[in-house]
Amino acid sequence: MTTRLFAPTAYARYQTSGASYTADAKGVIAAAAASDVIDLIRSGCTMLPAYDNPSATTDPSASDDHTQDYSVGSRWLNISASRVWTCLSPATGAAIWALDGVVPGVGVVPPNMLTYFGSGTGTMLASGNLNCQIGNPLAGNNADTTEDVLASYTLPASSFDLAGRGLCITAQGRTGATANNKRVKLWFNAAISAGVVTGGSVIADTGPWVNGTIPNNNVGWQLTASVFKYGAVSSNTQYAQGTVILGSIDGGIGLPVFPTAIESGAIVIALTGSSYTTGAANDVIAICFEVNAVN
C-alpha cells in the first residue's frame, strides 16, 4: 500500500533510503512506499488521508474503515445529498465520520442531527416547513357537489421511516357569501382523479356545515391535523387527529384516525372543499395550506 504526503513546497524533491520523490504543483507526493514514509515525514512532509471517496451516493457507515483504506482525515462526498464527511477514526468495524458541511442552498443535513433547545442540555431533532401554499384566493371549489381538491402536497417516499416522525398540517380560508351547505376536509393518503379526491383517510372535517346550525355565509375556517408514524419500521402504521374552527365556533377535536399508508412510497396530503348539495362554485375558498414536519 502507498501513502500520500504533503510537502512544504511545490515540486520539492526528496531522496530516501529506498527511492526519490518529487511533489507535484500542489505539493502532493501521490504514492510513497510505506518504508519511505518516515524519512519523508522527517524531511518535513505531512501525511494525507490514504483514500477519499469523492463520488458516493450514500453517507459513510461504521464499516467504511481502515480495511477500506480510509484513514483519519479521509473525505467522503455524498453527491446525492451534497454533503461532506470527514473520518475521525478508521477503527475496523467502528469507523467514526463527522459531518463536515453541506453545499449552501443545495446540500441537505441528515435527519438524525441533534441541536440544543436554547441554552439548556435538552436536545432535539430538526423541524420545519415542508410546503406552504398561499393565494388570494389559493383555490375554490368547482360548480359541482364532489370533493374538489383545493391544495395538495406529495410527501416523498420513506419520509415516515421511523416511529416519531410527524407532520402538522394546517389549512385556512373562507366561505362564499351564500347560505349553501358546505364542507371542508383534510385527507391523508389521498387518491386524486381529475381534481377530485376519490379515496383516502379523512383526518380533519368540518362535517356537513349547514348555515342554519353554524353560520357559514362569508366566514373564515381553519382545519389542523397532526399525523405521526408509530410502530415498527415499514409497518405502514400512522396516527392522525384533527381540529376544526368554523367562523367563531370551535368545532373541537375529532376522533383518532389510524391510516395505513405505504411508507416506502409517496403519500398524498390533500385539502378539499365542496358545495355538497347546491354545487355552487367558490362556496369554499382556500387561502393557505401548509405542511410542517417534525423529525
Phi, psi and omega in degrees: 000139178258165183230141175267142178225158180247121181272156180298331181223157176294145176062018178296144182245142182222145174239120178253182178291343184248333185193175174248147184225147176229127178289153178276190184296339178262004180085016184260131169262111195284327188211082177268138177294147183304325182289346181258353186300315183298317179299320181291321177296319178296337179272002176109001179279159179237137180291140173252159179307142182292330187205136174241159175236096186270004185218034178286156176246002176226172176277156178290158179233180181296338181275352175275082195233199183300329180292343177261013179076012175280152180217174178303127181096351177302144181251147181223120179252118173272101185287340179289321182254000179054050176226152187243139178238151176235136181281125176265329178208129179262024184308136184302121179075359182217037180299146179242124179241138179248137175295124185258348179151168176230156177289121183305132177078352182231313183293154183235130177284139179300155184287349182262014178283132181260152172223155179282148172269111182062217179263008179277186181259000176291136180246157180211157173276164184292152174215160180168187186273125176271323185203138177218125179237126182224138176201163179228078001270167171284314178189160174227159179291158179275175180279069178204181182252011184272173179277083184284136180283124177262333177196154177205159176216137178258112178287125183300153179304144176069015176294324177265061184274342181223150175299139179101341174297138186214165178228146168239117186248129181230135175227140181221155178179205180215170177255162176288163181279063177220164175260016180296154175291137185226162177204139180231138182222149166253135182240145173239138184061046184284143170256125184241133176223122178054041176079011181232137176283128182246357179184168181132187180254124176280121184249351172203139190206128175292339190075177176300109186267094184262126186301325181293340180261308176230118184309129182230017182267104178057057177231165179274162176213157176212134173240133178226139178215143172253139177229128180231145171279134173224167178085189184290160175302135178064021179276353179058048181235125179225158176235137180220151176203139187230162177232157184223139170237125181244102184061239179265006184256124175277115183281000178077190181254140180280174177290153176300145177237142183235083179294165178228049179295147178287112188285342177278354180244173177290147182235126182268130175249132186222150172247129178235156174223147180214145168258080202285348175246324184269324183074036180268134179295146176062027170290331176236124183237127177267141177247319185218140177217122181219150180234117178251146186241148175234124180282000000 
